[in-house]
Amino acid sequence: MRTNYISAIAPAKGAEGELQKFRERVSKTSAWYSPLPLIIPIHTFDAPFPRDRVNPSGLRLLPPLNLEGPVVENDNIILEFNGATAFHDSQTYLRVIHEKQIPPVSKTQFSDWKGLLLNPCGLHFPETSIPEEVESVSFHFRSWQIGLYKIRFDENRRWWEDFKCACLWQVRKPSN
């Protein structure tokens, strides 16, 4: 089993209702399944770190969470995260505190998509196009939260076949 830690953003608690309903609807109608909770992976780390490494003033400068789609990216079906490039540098939202460093971003990233996973590559979806009956949607969240998640998966299988995900902490984006 491989263990990694991913930073990820998610809609603020209580605001995710319509997004969750959409995901449940496409799961029933298209047999799509995401083993991840409602999170958008940003960076992969080899070691955990405490929540005090999150820089609140850096979070304030980051864009809202805008998701559109569904689209196919690297054969995964996702809701695309418009604004993902603002998160490329982990120094944007993380900081050194009391001279304690942030673990470096792992060279091996967990995800090869930029958005909310609806169905991983190869799971119940052999085609590389979206069925016509699935409507295009757009979700906008001014407020969101960033968290650190511990993930475990078997490297000898498809990652979702033996996958565990646990939230270690979350920090809400301060309002502007």
Protein Blocks (a to p, Z undefined) as FASTA:
>chain_A
ZZdddddddddehilmmmmmmmmmmmmmnopacfbdcdddfbdcfbdcdfklpcfklmmm
pccdddeddddeehiacdddehjlmmmpmmlmgcceehiacddddfbdfbfcecddfbdg
hiapabfcdcfklccdddddfbacdddddddddfkbcfkloccdddfbdcddddZZ
